[in-house]
Amino acid sequence: MLRLTNVFSGYGPRPVLKDVSLTISPGEIVTLLGGNGAGKTTTLMTICNIVRCISGTITFNDKPINKMPTRDLVMMGITQVPEGRHIFPRLTVMENLEMGGFLRKNKGEVQRELDWIFGLFPILKARRNQKGGTLSGGEQQMLAIGRGLMAKPKLLLLDEPSLGLAPKFVHLIFEIVQKINREGVTILLVEQNARMALSVAHRGYVLETGRIVLQDAASNLMENAMVKEAYLGA
C-alpha cells in the first residue's frame, strides 16, 4: 500500500531522514520505533508532504505522491493523527468530528462513520455537545483519533497516541487501535511505548538518527537484544 524508497527529507539544508526505505501492506499495523529526534514524526510528515521530500520516492497504491498536496492525500485515503492531539478546543466534540469529515460529500456515509466512531468511543457520544478543550487527555486522544477516522482513511498515521495518558487510557487506546485495524484500516504507528506498540503491531522498523537500522516481525523485535536494551528497559 505504502512504499518509501531511499527517502531523504528535512526542514532545511541538512536532511533529517537519510535514505529511509520502508513498506506497509494492506491490513498491517506497522510500528516505527526510535528515540527522541530519531525522525519518526518527520517520517509521517514527509508521507503527508508537510515536510519536503528532498529525494527518493513515496508511492501509495503504486501512485507517486511525493509532490501531491496534503488535501489530495487525505482524499486518496491517508490521514494523520498528530502528536499532541491538536483538537479544536473551542469546538464541541461533534464539531471536531464534523471537521474531520469536511472533505466528505456523501452525508449518508458520514453519518455511518459517525455512528461507528461513537460505537468505538461511547464517551464521545455522551459528550458530543461538550467543548473539546474541557475533555481529559485520554478523551481528547479519542477525539483526535475519531476526527481522523471521519475522513475514512485507508491508511491511518498515528503519532504517539499514548503520550501523556494515564495507564488505563493507554491500554484502552491500543485496544481501539486493534479494533480499527480489524475493520480494515492499515496503520503506521509511531509510539514511544515500544512494548505496547510491538504487542499490537505485525511488523516494526527501528529508526536512529534518520536511518532505518533494524526491521523485523514485531514478535522478533520484542526478543531482539538491541531493542530490549534500548527500548524495552531490559
N, C-alpha and C positions, 0 to 999 in steps of 0.2 A: 504493500500500500504506500509506504513512505520509504524513500531511499535518499540518504545523503552520501555523496561520493566526493572524497578529497576536499572537503569544505574548509575554507579559510574565511573568517568573518571577524568583525570587531567594530569598535566605536571610533577609532581614529586610525592613524597610520600603521600602528602595530596591531596585528591580529590577536584576538583572544582565543578563537578556535583555530587550530593548526592541523590541517589535513585530517579532519574528522570524517569518518565513514561509518554509517550505521543503517540498519534496515528494520522495518516493522511490517509484519504480515497481518492481514485482516484477522481480527478476533483476538489478537495478542494483548497482553499487558506487558510492556517493556519498561524497565526502570533504568534511570540514569543516575548513578551514584558518583559522589565526589565531595571533596571538602569545600569550604567557602572559597570563592574565587576560582574554582576549577573551570567554570564556563558552562555550568548546567543551564542556568537561566538564559545565558547568551544563545545556547543551542535552540531553546524554544523560541526566543525572539527572532533568531535567524530563519527558522522554519516559517514563521509568520511574516517574514520580510519587514519586521520592525527594525532589526539590525541588518545592515547591508552584508550580503554575501559577496566577499571580495573575489573569490574564485572557487571553482568546484561546481557541482550540480546538485540540485534538490528536485526530486520528482515525487508527485503524488498521483497514484494510479497511472504511472508511466507518463505523466504530463509534466514538463518542466515548469516549476513555479517560482524560480529564483527572483524574477522581476515582476511578478504579479502583485497588484495592490492587495493589501490585507483584507479589504472588504470582499474582494473576489474570492480569496481563500476561504473566508467564512461561508460564502455561498456554495463553494465546492465541497464543504464538509469538514473544515479544520477549525476547531475552536480552542482557545486557550483560557484556562482559569488561572489568573496570575498569582504570584506570591503576594501575600498580604491582603488577599481577597478583593480589595478595591471596589466594594459595592458602592451604590449611591446612598449615602447615609440619610439624606433628607427625603428620599423617596420611600414609599411603602414597600413592603415585601412584594406585593402584586405588581407595583410599578417597576421594580427592579427586574422581575421576571419578564414583564412585557418588553422591557428594553432589550433583553436577551433575544427575544423573537422579533426584533424590529424589522429585519430583512425578510421575514416570512410573509408570504402573501395569502396562503390558504388558511383562513381563520378556523376552519374545522380541524385542520392538523395542529394548529397552535393550541387549540383547546384540549385536544387529546394529549399533546405534550405536557400541558399544564396539569392535567389530571394524573399523568404518570409521575411527574415531579412531586406532586402532593402525596402520591402513594409512597414514594421513596422517603419523603421528608414530611411526615404529618404535622410536625411543629410549624412548618411554614404555612400550611393551610390554616392552622389555628391562629396564626399571627399575620395573616395576609394583609391586614389593614394597619399594621404597626410599622413605624418608621424603621428602616434598615439599621440606622445608627444606634438604635436602642436595643438591638439583639445582643446576646452574648457572643463571644468569639467563635464558639462552635456553631452557633446558629447562623452567624454571618458566613462561615465557611460553607455551610449547607446552602445558603442563599447564593453564594458565588458559584457553586457547582450547578445548582438549579438554573441559574441565569445562563451559564454556558450550555446546558442541555437544551435550553429553549431554542437554540439555533439548529437543533437536530444534527449534531456532528456525527460524521463517520469516524473521525479521529479526534480524540479529546486530549489536549495537552494540559496536564495537571502539575502546577509548580508549588511544591511544599504545602500540600493540603493539610498536614498535621501541625504546621508551625504554630507554636504558642498555645496549643489546645490542651485542656485537661485530659488525663488518660482515658476517661470514659468516652470522650468525644473522638479521641484518636482511633480507638477500636471501632467506633460506630462509622467514622468516615471511611475506614478501609473496608468495612463490610459493604458499605454503599458502593465503593469503587468496584468491588467484585460483582455486585448486582448489576451495575451499569454495564460492565463488560459482558455479563451473561445475556444482556438484552441486545448484544451485537455491536457495541461501541468499542472500537480499538482505542487503547490508551497508552500514551507515553507519560510516564510518571517520574517526576523529579522529586526526591524526598531525602531529607537528612536522616530520618529514622530508617536506617538501612535494613534492620531486622524486619520491620513491618513491611517495607517495600518488597523485599525478597520473598516474604511469606505469601504475597498475593500475585507477584509477577511470574510470567512464564520464562522470560529471559532478562538479562541485565548487561549493562555496559558500565565500566568504571572510567571516569574522566579525571585526569590530573593535569593541571596547568595547560588546559586547552587541547589535550591529546587523549585519545582512547588508548588505555593501557591494558585493558582486560575486557573480555566479553565471554559469556557462557550462559548455560541454563541457570535459572535462579537458584535451583537446588544445589548446583555445583558451586556457585559463588558463595552460598551460605557456608560451605565447608572449606572454601579456599583460605589458606593460611594468611595470605596478604590481606584479604578482605576482612577476615576475623580480627586481625591485629589493628587495622586502620579504621574499620567502620562498625564492628560488632562488639568492641570492648572486650575481646577475648585475648 
